[in-house]
Amino acid sequence: MKLFNQFFDFFLPRFCISCEKKLSSEVYFVCSGCIDSIKNADAGRITHEFNRKFLNDKLINDFTSPFVFEKEKTLQHIIHALKYNGNFRLGIFLGRLAAEKAKHKISEWDADIIVPVPIHRLKKAERGYNQSFYISKGIGSVLQIQIVKNAVVRKKFTETQTAFASEERKENVKDAFAIKNKNVVRGKKIILVDDVITTGATISECAKVLIENGAEKVFAFSVAVAD
């Protein structure tokens, strides 16, 4: 396989998503230098973010994220390519990378299923896929946890959250989600997965409908956390 990759790369070389450096045959998507440049979210940061985003609502039982989202840096380049350049395989790559980093923490949750945060059908038609589903596939492959793709559906089209302040984000996603099949989530410990968690409004709104429909516990996991 290595020889095949070397042969293939000779004719169709691959380049790092972030720095555009030529990749060696054993490296996929992102070079090791760029991976190492991504800022890690330490335990203190995660505790601070949980208290700030989720503690008061009492919807999320626990939360973790291995990385910090920084503008104009490696992780933003990767996530932008995932969401807007049609490179859905990057989601699996990111999911595996994130799960390997956070494996110990997630294992403590003893979760039954992984649920990707859904996008609206119109946005999915435009993009071609839900990036959180592919991130979930990567996580599931590392942790051997079942993914339930359509447990939650997005029934309300919303503007992108980046345009809103914290309270506006909550209002923007209010009543945006619904449960497709109650039996799938009833009594389950669920990991909700998104690419980046900023205010936590989207995750919390998803968690609310899961709990209202019988979920035992809901945990939040993202590739990165942002201010």
Secondary structure by P-SEA (a helix, b strand, c coil): caaaaaaaaacbbbbbcccccccccccccccaaaaaacccccaaaaaaaaaaccccccccccccccbbbbcccaaaaaaaaacccccaaaaaaaaaaaaaaaaaaaaaacccccccccccaaaaaaacccaaaaaaaaaaaaaccccccccccccccccccccccaaaaaaaacccccccccccccccbbbbbbcccccaaaaaaaaaaaaaacccbbbbbcccccc
